[in-house]
Each structure stands twice: as C-alpha cells, then as structure tokens.
Amino acid sequence: MMDGPRSDVGRWGGNPLQPPTTPSPEPEPEPEPDRRFRRGGGRSFWARCCGCCSCRNVADDDWGPEPSDSRGRGSSSGTRRPGSRGSDSRQPVSRGSGVNAAGDGTIREGMLVVTGVDLLSSRSDQNRQEHHTDEYEYDELIVRRGQPFRMLLLLSRTYESSDRITLELLIGNNPEVGKGTHVIIPVGKGGSGGWKAQVTKASGQTLNLRVHTSPNAIIGKFQFTVRTQSDAGEFQLPFDPRNEIYILFNPWCPEDIVYVDHEDWRQEYVLNESGRIYYGTEAQIGERTWNYGQFDHGVLDACLYILDRRGMPYGGRGDPVSVSRVISAMVNSLDDNGVLIGNWSGDYSRGTNPSAWVGSVEILLSYLRTGYSVPYGQCWVFAGVTTTVLRCLGLATRTVTNFNSAHDTDTSLTMDIYFDENMKPLEHLNHDSVWNFHVWNDCWMKRPDLPSGFDGWQVVDATPQETSSGIFCCGPCSVESIKNGLVYMKYDTPFIFAEVNSDKVYWQRQDDGSFKIVYVEEKAIGTLIVTKAIGSNMREDITYLYKHPEGSDAERKAVETAAAHGSKPNVYANRGSAEDVAMQVEAQDAVTGQDLMVSVMLTNHSSSRRTVKLHLYLSVTFYTGVTGTIFKETKKEVELAPGASDRVTMPVAYKEYRPHLVDQGAMLLNVSGHVKESGQVLAKQHTFRLRTPDLSLTLLGAAVVGQECEVQIVFKNPLPVTLTNVVFRLEGSGLQRPKILNVGDIGGNETVTLRQTFVPVRPGPRQLIASLDSPQLSQVHGVIQVDVAPAAGDRGFFSDAGGDSHLGETIPMASRGGA
C-alpha cells in the first residue's frame, strides 16, 4: 500500500463526523396486489429515472468519479425520492397504458397487448426457491445470474407464431446495449452473451416463458418491460416498479466467476445470516456472535446504494473484483463519506461504541435512510458489515481474524521495535505496531486479471489503515500470493503479507546514537488465523492457507523473498548471537475488576552458569498495539545454574490498573534482558486481556412465526463501581429488528434482569444477539439460538419483517440483586 495521510487512522481513529448529506427514507415494502397479475400502468422508466438518483455518465473504470457529499447520486436500488429530478434527466410524457409504435397510445384491434405480468416473485414460488433468494424480505423478483427463471405474460389474445415478443431490462441513467445496461432478449430467437428467452407453454391468453440470464450480467436492480410486434402494430408494456428485478452474483453457477463448488460452503458463506467473530489474544481468544442480516428488508437496497454512492459505473458492476474493491473503500468513511466512521480514541460520546454493535443491519439501514456515515467502527465492525454486503450481493464471504497482526508503516515487511541502551521501549520511534488481533474478510472468486493459480480466497479489508492508489481500501488480494510472498501481485499484497508473515525486529540504540539489530523474533506475527467453521460454531484454524509452516524452508523463503522487495532488503544480513537462555512469559487469566499476576520463566540450556538482568514494563494497550504510559515496572537479576529454571513474578492489583484501562481491557508486558556471560539479548512483548462477563439469555416459551415470544436477559456487574448510562442492544434476523434499550445505572457487583418480547417473522433456527455498553464497561455480549416453528398456513414471513426498530427506549429492570 502507498503511504497516505496517517494521522490517527487505524490507530487512534477519531476522524470527525462527516458532513450530512441529503437524506432519503428507508424503503418500505411494496404492498402485495390483490390480483395475481400486475396490470399495465404507471409512469415510464424515463419519466421516473432522474439524474440526481442515478449514476453519473462516466467512463468504465474501477472507481468512477469521486463521490460528492450529495446523497442523491444514483440509485436504481429503490431509494429514489418521488418527484426528484437532476439537471441531466429526461422526462418524456408519462403514459398510463401501453403504447404503439406511433407513440399515440392507441391500441388497435389485433395488436398483441400485454395486459399483465407475473414474475412469480413470491418467496414461496419456484423462482425464489431455485435461486436461493427466498429468505430475502422483499416482494420483488430476486434472481442470480447465469440461471434461468420463469415468468407469465397475460395477453389480450392468443399468441400466434407470427407474433414477436421482446423482453428488455434496463439499469442506470443512460442504459446502453454495449455496456450491458440495456439488455434486449428476443423471445424464441436467442440473445447475446448468454441472454435468451423461450416459450415453454402457450395456453389461451397466457404465455409461460423461461428466461436465461448471462453469467456475466451486471448486478443490481433492473427495470423490466415487454415489447410486442404483430401485423396490427407494436406495443410496449409501461414500466412498473413492482416488476423490477434484482440480479445478483451466483456462486451456484459454474459459468459465474464467483462459483463455489461446495454446497456446504455456499450454505455457510452465502446463506448463513449470523456468524462468529474472534478477538482478544492468541492465548485468550474471545468470540462474539454477529448478526449479518443480509436478507433483512432494506439491506439489499443499502448494498446497491453503496455502489451508487461511490459513483461506480454500472458497466463495471458485473466484475466481482471491482465490486469487492469498491466495497472495501465504501464501508469506511474516509475519502468517500462511506458507511462507517472509524474511531480508536476511546471517546465514543458522539456515536456508538464499536463494541456495542451486535450486527450490520442497524448500521446499513441508518446509512441508507439518512446518508450519514455511521459512528463508530473498528476492525471487526468493518469486517462484519463487509461480510453482510458481499453475501447479500452473492459473493461467498467469511470473516477472518489474524492474531498478532502487524501494521507495517514503511514497507520494510518487518516490524521494527526500538529500545534505548537499557532496552526500555522508545515509543516515539515505534511507528510500526502489532495489533493483538485484526479482522478482515475472505471472499471467493476467480481472478482473470492475474496469472493462473491465484483463484479462490481473496482478502478484502475495509478497515482504513493505509491508502491503496490514494484511496483507503485494501484488496482483493489472492491468499495464494500472500502465502508465497509474491508481493508484486495486485492488490495490496505487500501490506497484507506483512500483517501475517513478517518478522519482529528488535533494535537497540548504541552509545554513538546508531541502532543495531539485537534480536529477530521469527514467530511473533500472524501466529494464528481463524474463522468460523462451516456448519457449526466451532473455530477453524486457516493459518495454513496464509503461510507455510512456521520455521520451514518454504516459510523462510517466502519472508525473505518478500523482504527483498521491501524498503530494507538487507535486514537479514545482521542477525543476533547464539541463544542458550530461553524465556517464556505468562499472565494469569483474570476478569475485569480482579487482581492479576504476570510472570517470566527463565531456563538455562547451557552447561555454564548464567546471570540474567531482567526488566519488566507493564502498560495498557489498545488492541491496535498503541500503548499507554508504563504504570508498573520491576527489575531483577537472576542467577541460573546449568539446566536450571527460575520464575520472576509481578503482582498487579485492580486499583493499580483501573485508572489506565482502555477498550478491550488489554495490557502489554515488555520484557527485556541481558545475559551477562554471553551477551545474549532477551526481548519479548506479551499481550494479554482481562475478560468481561457474558449476558445470559433465556427463552421463556416456544417461538412461533407471528406469535409474541419473550426473552429474559440477566447480567451481573463484575466491577465494584456503578455502571452509568447502560445501554442494551437486541437484534436477530427473522426475530427482531435492531432494538436499543436504555437501562440507566447498574450498581457495583449488582445483578439485573430484564425481559423483552419479540415476534418471529421467519421459521427455522435463528440467533438472538444482545450486547451491553456503558462508559465503565464494554465488550459484553450474549446470544441464544431460537428455533422458530412455522405458523399454520405460513407463506414465509411478513412483508414488514420484524416490525419497527425501537431506538432509545427506556426499560425498567424486572429485578435487581446484590453480589
């Protein structure tokens, strides 16, 4: 990645709120018509499509123009405001009925008039079932490209062999056949690029059609019309918003470059609406459930609006490489007023603490509804939203956590840590940082833009860290190129390679002011890379996909090959001395509010006595590796007999660390030492975290679609201090739209219970997720699986899908108890 404006991005965040943009209301579901067929009527496409609500007419490149602050750039995603119009729009006469070739609206006797269309778009219809789109909480037809679907045309008379029928699909402000934004499909004659339509049955005045879409089709929301030609003249069906068609990527289609050849993968990485995100440290892994909610009503429109907001040319929206790259830029707010504002400062008073979010739905719907960038996000929030967006659009995507993730700021492909003559950290020089964990995404696709061998999983990272081509985005980058250190492969391979497979290099200041390498820690970065396992809530180790076995010849070759392309190609020419004293650092597992103990075990593997001068420095740290001031330290000299071991301990009381705690409750222990007899330098950075309690959720009664159900939430405050302004969040796809509960204060060591009702709207196994946040305590979560039974005669789910969101509701406690 190229160096960009560093400021606090990716470390302290704190970028200010973005200026407001023109809001547009969250889309409401279309009312279901009383009749099966949708009669011709309504304004034409060009009368309703306007310049302020569609993409600018620009050349097809990766990005399109820089987005303006105006929210009204573009959308065929169902977010247009009635009556709005831009200066470049065209508005012909609005027609309320079909038109003939002369354009005078006269319907002549014998003309083949389309009086109704049934796209078979019901969630229970064959189209939605076969295209795996029946879970989307929409009434419109949603199909996946490269796969046929069916429709019915209701005609004014019997269809004859001399009649000609043409289907047309249009998207964008200026649809063009050459750019794939205006698709013309002659029925029975075959189309171009994989588009075609066939008559499967003609019965009286009803015509059954089978329509084939191109596996390379543009994704998005298309306008649909039908033209007919007969001896009596030509007819065109007016555009009707109820006949709009969403087309998505298709991982079930072998001809689509996003094809995934494993059904269990598709079920997990495309259709699963919830998942696990891992955080903490390698030795103390935490996990939280995230509601992706890609099928919730409004989310698909939000995803398409993100592409519109970037100004991405419609002609490029069939390419998953370009689409995923744009999404990685737009999920963060830098450069483009995207979805989420990053903030690592610890001050979230003007928004939501990143740890408080339980899913993506509230974030995406807020962005769609208001046009404002949503405060605030950190890496797991950016990744969770990215998973939602890419799965919603049809890309197989998973959320990945890398423990001990490096942030290389000088393209050296090494993590450089500087110490003074006494091996005390020189924080003002330590610009590289090692994040305790970092969360990004893998998405699956072929890479026709790269040489063969780089298809499959691609890294996409929406967390703003460094710029790529001058924009805060990252990827897609082939995991295979990362594994082999091929840092010249696009996109952004050097930065991602350094995150998972660089070395930690310790530099000591010498008497003359120069610096010398005193230790190289080769197993400190990318120590564990994990994701949720397929079909279960277990954790899957995928480190082997990103790197060769640590210490193997292949791994060393990959690192040193990549380093040769970095800014310090000769860093491995000067290595440390022989090592015969081993050091192991440990920290006691503790809950926030408890005292703890850290220790260092020294072992002498030599046949001679060794004297070790040891220094321990303890500070709090943000999970990004940015440290606070050292609040406790100790020094000790240890005598080790040949083959002997000794332990150095440092107790830490709650009252000592409480004033310094920051997000995630993490601490950094810097250990440095010097072996008097051999000159060996000992150096180790050990990060550990204080655990937080879980919320306990209990379902009170059976869950049935359409029937009220109650859940009980129990929480015990682990701190001896009062939690103020406590806020609960509750969310679950198919169960509960995002809901915010203002609880007030919770006393020290107090136990509280609250109950909430919800009405399930979709059957099957569901996840109800809750979180608690307060200025004194965050990162508190809970989840319960809810098995929802279908209602009698259930068609699927209600069109408003989960009822209203409740924001800022004040909830009294059901009960309170002492410690």
C-alpha positions, 0 to 999 in steps of 0.5 A, a space after each residue: 500500500 502507498 503511504 497516505 495521510 496517517 494521522 490517527 487512522 487505524 490507530 487512534 481513529 477519531 476522524 470527525 463526523 462527516 458532513 450530512 448529506 441529503 437524506 432519503 427514507 428507508 424503503 418500505 415494502 411494496 404492498 402485495 396486489 390483490 390480483 395475481 397479475 400486475 396490470 399495465 400502468 404507471 409512469 415510464 422508466 424515463 419519466 421516473 429515472 432522474 439524474 440526481 438518483 442515478 449514476 453519473 455518465 462516466 467512463 468504465 473504470 474501477 472507481 468512477 468519479 469521486 463521490 460528492 457529499 450529495 446523497 442523491 447520486 444514483 440509485 436504481 436500488 429503490 431509494 429514489 425520492 418521488 418527484 426528484 429530478 437532476 439537471 441531466 434527466 429526461 422526462 418524456 410524457 408519462 403514459 398510463 397504458 401501453 403504447 404503439 409504435 406511433 407513440 399515440 397510445 392507441 391500441 388497435 384491434 389485433 395488436 398483441 397487448 400485454 395486459 399483465 405480468 407475473 414474475 412469480 416473485 413470491 418467496 414461496 414460488 419456484 423462482 425464489 426457491 431455485 435461486 436461493 433468494 427466498 429468505 430475502 424480505 422483499 416482494 420483488 423478483 430476486 434472481 442470480 445470474 447465469 440461471 434461468 427463471 420463469 415468468 407469465 405474460 397475460 395477453 389480450 389474445 392468443 399468441 400466434 407464431 407470427 407474433 414477436 415478443 421482446 423482453 428488455 431490462 434496463 439499469 442506470 441513467 443512460 442504459 446502453 446495449 454495449 455496456 450491458 445496461 440495456 439488455 434486449 432478449 428476443 423471445 424464441 430467437 436467442 440473445 447475446 452473451 448468454 441472454 435468451 428467452 423461450 416459450 415453454 407453454 402457450 395456453 389461451 391468453 397466457 404465455 409461460 416463458 423461461 428466461 436465461 440470464 448471462 453469467 456475466 450480467 451486471 448486478 443490481 436492480 433492473 427495470 423490466 418491460 415487454 415489447 410486442 410486434 404483430 401485423 396490427 402494430 407494436 406495443 410496449 408494456 409501461 414500466 412498473 416498479 413492482 416488476 423490477 428485478 434484482 440480479 445478483 452474483 451466483 456462486 451456484 453457477 459454474 459459468 459465474 466467476 464467483 462459483 463455489 463448488 461446495 454446497 456446504 460452503 455456499 450454505 455457510 458463506 452465502 446463506 448463513 445470516 449470523 456468524 462468529 467473530 474472534 478477538 482478544 489474544 492468541 492465548 485468550 481468544 474471545 468470540 462474539 456472535 454477529 448478526 449479518 442480516 443480509 436478507 433483512 428488508 432494506 439491506 439489499 437496497 443499502 448494498 446497491 446504494 453503496 455502489 451508487 454512492 461511490 459513483 461506480 459505473 454500472 458497466 463495471 458492476 458485473 466484475 466481482 473484483 471491482 465490486 469487492 474493491 469498491 466495497 472495501 473503500 465504501 464501508 469506511 468513511 474516509 475519502 468517500 463519506 462511506 458507511 462507517 466512521 472509524 474511531 480508536 480514541 476511546 471517546 465514543 460520546 458522539 456515536 456508538 461504541 464499536 463494541 456495542 454493535 451486535 450486527 450490520 443491519 442497524 448500521 446499513 439501514 441508518 446509512 441508507 435512510 439518512 446518508 450519514 456515515 455511521 459512528 463508530 467502527 473498528 476492525 471487526 465492525 468493518 469486517 462484519 458489515 463487509 461480510 453482510 454486503 458481499 453475501 447479500 450481493 452473492 459473493 461467498 464471504 467469511 470473516 477472518 481474524 489474524 492474531 498478532 497482526 502487524 501494521 507495517 508503516 514503511 514497507 520494510 515487511 518487518 516490524 521494527 521495535 526500538 529500545 534505548 541502551 537499557 532496552 526500555 521501549 522508545 515509543 516515539 520511534 515505534 511507528 510500526 505496531 502489532 495489533 493483538 488481533 485484526 479482522 478482515 474478510 475472505 471472499 471467493 472468486 476467480 481472478 482473470 486479471 492475474 496469472 493462473 493459480 491465484 483463484 479462490 480466497 481473496 482478502 478484502 479489508 475495509 478497515 482504513 489503515 493505509 491508502 491503496 492508489 490514494 484511496 483507503 481500501 485494501 484488496 482483493 488480494 489472492 491468499 495464494 500470493 500472500 502465502 508465497 510472498 509474491 508481493 508484486 501481485 495486485 492488490 495490496 499484497 505487500 501490506 497484507 503479507 506483512 500483517 501475517 508473515 513478517 518478522 519482529 525486529 528488535 533494535 537497540 540504540 548504541 552509545 554513538 546514537 546508531 541502532 543495531 539489530 539485537 534480536 529477530 523474533 521469527 514467530 511473533 506475527 500472524 501466529 494464528 488465523 481463524 474463522 468460523 467453521 462451516 456448519 457449526 460454531 466451532 473455530 477453524 484454524 486457516 493459518 495454513 492457507 496464509 503461510 507455510 509452516 512456521 520455521 520451514 524452508 518454504 516459510 523462510 523463503 517466502 519472508 525473505 523473498 518478500 523482504 527483498 522487495 521491501 524498503 530494507 532488503 538487507 535486514 537479514 544480513 545482521 542477525 543476533 548471537 547464539 541463544 542458550 537462555 530461553 524465556 517464556 512469559 505468562 499472565 494469569 487469566 483474570 476478569 475485569 475488576 480482579 487482581 492479576 499476576 504476570 510472570 517470566 520463566 527463565 531456563 538455562 540450556 547451557 552447561 555454564 552458569 548464567 546471570 540474567 538482568 531482567 526488566 519488566 514494563 507493564 502498560 495498557 494497550 489498545 488492541 491496535 498495539 498503541 500503548 499507554 504510559 508504563 504504570 508498573 515496572 520491576 527489575 531483577 537479576 537472576 542467577 541460573 545454574 546449568 539446566 536450571 529454571 527460575 520464575 520472576 513474578 509481578 503482582 498487579 492489583 485492580 486499583 493499580 490498573 483501573 485508572 489506565 484501562 482502555 477498550 478491550 481491557 488489554 495490557 502489554 508486558 515488555 520484557 527485556 534482558 541481558 545475559 551477562 556471560 554471553 551477551 545474549 539479548 532477551 526481548 519479548 512483548 506479551 499481550 494479554 486481556 482481562 475478560 468481561 462477563 457474558 449476558 445470559 439469555 433465556 427463552 421463556 416459551 416456544 417461538 412461533 412465526 407471528 406469535 409474541 415470544 419473550 426473552 429474559 436477559 440477566 447480567 451481573 456487574 463484575 466491577 465494584 463501581 456503578 455502571 452509568 448510562 447502560 445501554 442494551 442492544 437486541 437484534 436477530 434476523 427473522 426475530 427482531 429488528 435492531 432494538 436499543 434499550 436504555 437501562 440507566 445505572 447498574 450498581 457495583 457487583 449488582 445483578 439485573 434482569 430484564 425481559 423483552 418480547 419479540 415476534 418471529 417473522 421467519 421459521 427455522 433456527 435463528 440467533 438472538 444477539 444482545 450486547 451491553 455498553 456503558 462508559 465503565 464497561 464494554 465488550 459484553 455480549 450474549 446470544 441464544 439460538 431460537 428455533 422458530 416453528 412455522 405458523 399454520 398456513 405460513 407463506 414465509 414471513 411478513 412483508 414488514 419483517 420484524 416490525 419497527 426498530 425501537 431506538 432509545 427506549 427506556 426499560 425498567 429492570 424486572 429485578 435487581 440483586 446484590 453480589 
